Amino acid sequence: MAGRRAALKAIDWVAFAERVPPNQRGMFNALKTRSDAISAKLASLPETPVAIDWSYYRSAVAKAGMVDEFEKKFKALQIPVAADTQTAVINSQEAEANQSAVAYIEASKTRITGYEERLNKLNTMIPFDQMTIEDLNETFPETKLDKVKHPYWPHKPIADL
């Protein structure tokens, strides 16, 4: 019944708890307590409902035909079960999230190798207090003076004064 279907979609509470911020811990605990209570109640219910003993009611009810009418209506009763329209959407969103996570991990690995190369370069370079200007320009090319763009650096041309 519903208890068996709910058991199929178990929640990993440990992984969920790792993602809960400290300021929302109380709400998380309340959610988990309520979920556990509902799960326990569903688990205590039988898979199929208890069969109604119509013969007992026929002997106990004084009005003839009333129990037969109830039995007929009860057997004709069909409770509709809502169609699951969101599982496919959620699965597609999960697949997209997994793809974006894999792409992010690959990009992160690329960034990490770049950072490791830069860190290795910084660890093996000459200490700053022993560098000359040429060593600095060789190690960090962006510090090299562009004579075409700034021919008078560090001074301003007389026309700009």
Buried (B, 14 or more C-beta within 10 A) or exposed (E): EEBEEBEEEEEEEEEEEEEBEEEEEEEBEEBBEEEEEEBEEBEEEEEEEEEEEBEEBBEEEEEEEEBEEBBEEEEEEEEEEEEEEEEEEEEEEEEEEEEEEEEEEEEEEEEEEEEEEEEEEEEEBEEEEEBEEEEBBBBEEEEEEEEEEEEEEEEEEEEEE
